[in-house]
């Protein structure tokens, strides 16, 4: 089995654990923005130490970076902040497994971003998979009750908007991170991933610290008070990011995310076993359609 496939599966496992912790914190101790900030703040020092330790251990010089590296890294970092906030906010509206599945539209959206940014062509089978995934999203976003026509409930509701936005932002961040790792002058995939990860988490933490200090200083205090749980969110987030970043150095983002769809299975298990939630037949159908769509994207050229 190729290394990037193993890394993608491991990343999905770490990410599921991290979202479980974020959901727990966002349901009481922290706001959606606070839970998002904690994920980066507690990962930042660990990422910096890991990058420095690896470079010292390997005897490698600090890899040179370029302006293009920072453009890719900072745009990817901002997109990831917005994507993570969308996912945490989504947890308050739908259950854990459905929230994660909304997020997983990132796979088909990454294919679209690749077409726009890199000129990657999408054939008829790939477009069919995208349409199939969209059908799954519409089924998942059909909120029970409410006023208006069924199509209005499916499309014009906050859950659908947050899910689609999170997928779009994660797609942009993946393309940005892959671009950043490829800009680093090193033949060592792990070194490129660690340096990119350290740079991105430092920038994200600094930016969000300034934002919260301006908009909600009390949330900074609450993030510190929640450190016993938040530190584990930082560790799992770091593990997931390191696996994603290293996989991005070896394979295109769309294929990495396609394999990462095992996160849907992990989230279903977490939803039932840890949060005691039930998956309806309609939601299961939506999850199945999205999963099938990304499998097609992964296996069809």
Protein Blocks (a to p, Z undefined) as FASTA:
>chain_A
ZZklmmmmmmmmmmmmmmmmmmmmmnmmpcfklmmmmmmmmmmmmmmmmmmmmmmmnopa
cddddfklmmmmmmmmmmmmmmmmmmmmmmmmmcfklmmmmmmmmmmmmmmmmmmmnopa
cdfklmmmmmmmmmmmmmmmmcgejedjfklmmmmcfklmmmmmmmmmmmmmmmmmmmmm
mmpccfbfklmmmmmmmmmmmmmmmmmmmmmmmmommlmmmmmmmmmmmmmmmmmmmmmm
mmmmmmmmmpcfklmmmmmmmmmmmmmmmmmmmnopacdfklmmmmmmmmmmmmmmmmmZ
Z
